[in-house]
Amino acid sequence: MKTVTRVLRWSPTILAACALVGGWISSASAETLMMPKRDFLMGVSEVLWGVSDQANNTAYSMDFGDGSAPVTGNVSDRSYIAFNHTYATSGTFTAALTVGAETAMVDVDVYDSATLSDYELRGLNINRAIQDGLRYLWVSQVSRTSNFPAGATTNWGGGFLDSHVGLTVLAFENQGYTLPNDDSAPTGIYEKYVVQRGLNWILDRLRTQSLTVQTAGDPCVGTGIEAAPCVGLYPSDGDPGYSTGLVTLPFAASGALSRTVPAGRGASNGGYVVGKTYREVLQRLTNTIAWGQNDGTNVLGEGGWIYTLSNNITTQSDGSTVGWSLLALLDSAAAGSTVPAFVKSEFSDHALPQGLNNDGSFDYRADGNPASDYYPNFAKGAIGLQGLFFSGAPVGDSRVTTGVTFLTDRWTAVNGQQLACGYSGTYNKGCAYGMFNAFKALKLYGIPTLPGIGRAAGPGPIPADDWYADYQDWLVSHQDAPQNVAGGDWAYNVLVFSSAYGGYPPLSTA
């Protein structure tokens, strides 16, 4: 039976996906790498690819391992040497890419759909969709060709650079592509050239912030953190109250908290991060989120977060920033970081009741009136559930039940029915921001089904109204050209991130 791997998870300790790591052979002077080991379907044109640090125009040969004639030529793009191939029979085949004198090999498992049960075929197609999506993220790196192999950082462009990198690196980590938990060099294409370089990008763009004791408590906690005023870290994005949580997620999920930041990193912080472990970086990001919590006393917005890190200056609580801050704090705690004790009580006693409404929605801007909604939508309803979980509300709490009903009633909603995305033709499942947060909320509470969403039971043991299976099916069926060497994304106006920021492809996969 094929294992159903998952692109998203809420912490580095649960929903772990299969680690799919490719093999490679190289000499001390050059390196050629093949894609990670993966699954294919017999009779379908699939993409095999590799990279080489040898110069363009070097002769190559690609042997697919099935007895067919190798493909030969000269390398035109050494950062993505890609081929379409159709395997006529099932089995495990060893594909080998030779560039110059260097050869890299990887096993591919090819399945005959006629021999698989519907349940097994479904799991196989989910695995294929994930790998094709990750491959698209490889292809869509900014300056991939000019940055390979010597570059130390990578990004995916867009208006929220650091946030994009954080979510994209997280997508790879959630599939097992993580760094060594020491200072040894990473191996494998994704580990070496995506995860390490993506985290380097964030480390270069982190800025320092002096964190002082707040009315609610001291944010300077954790092993190795100096007494207040201590140094916190936040990204260079224009909305640090929003993006600090997003860049915290890949460090919490890295599995490499003993890894040390090397010399040469930290361009935006004067090298402050050099010599520090990822664990300390994670703790300082966590402390900054705590310090950025609105510390105003007896004001609307107390205990929440806003787009700036102005803590006691602002009197607002914004549902979007609340969501990313809460997820970052949950993941950071799961990874072993210390969350200042006052954060939970401040949020639970003030921000949650100020923003949570009687209908299960959560305000975009807290109005302190549970009978009145302030731009509620599917995503904010999910964030309300996340807030209840963070505050310790059990699954049987009436507020949790109401929040789940809010999501259930909108699961099949169309544009204009309280969605977080406002694009013509975009349904709820095509709004990555809303579904990302719904995924987190429902997984946190261990809720497997949403009664009435209309998904029939099966195949195999999948129960009726399994919301996760419903969304998996939608993603697999809507992926754009996964058998194309440049495909594997979800097209614009099919899957967008939010109404504030549209169809940026990497966020679709993350």
Secondary structure, DSSP 8 states (H G I E B T S, - for coil): ------S--SSTTSS------------SS--EEE---EEEETTSEEEEEEEESS-TT-EEEEE-SSSS--EEEE-S-TT-EEEEEE-SS-EEEEEEEEETTEEEEEEEEEE-GGGS-HHHHHHHHHHHHHHHHHHHHHHT-TTTTTTTTT-S-----SSSHHHHHHHHHHHHHTTT----SSSS---SHHIIIIIHHHHHHHHHH-EEEEE---SS-----STT--SSSEEEEE-SSS-HHHHHHHHHHHHHTSS-TT-B--TT--GGGTTTTTT-BHHHHHHHHHHHHHHHS---TTSTTTT---SS--GGG----BHHHHHHHHHHHHHHHHTT----HHHHHHIIIIIHHHHB-TTS-B-SB--S-TTS-SS--HHHHHHHHHHHHHHT--TT-HHHHHHHHHHHHHTT--TTSS-S---TT--GGGBHHHHHHHHHHHHHTT--B-TTS-----STT--TTBHHHHHHHHHHHH-B-TTSTT--B--TTTSBS-SSS---HHHHH-
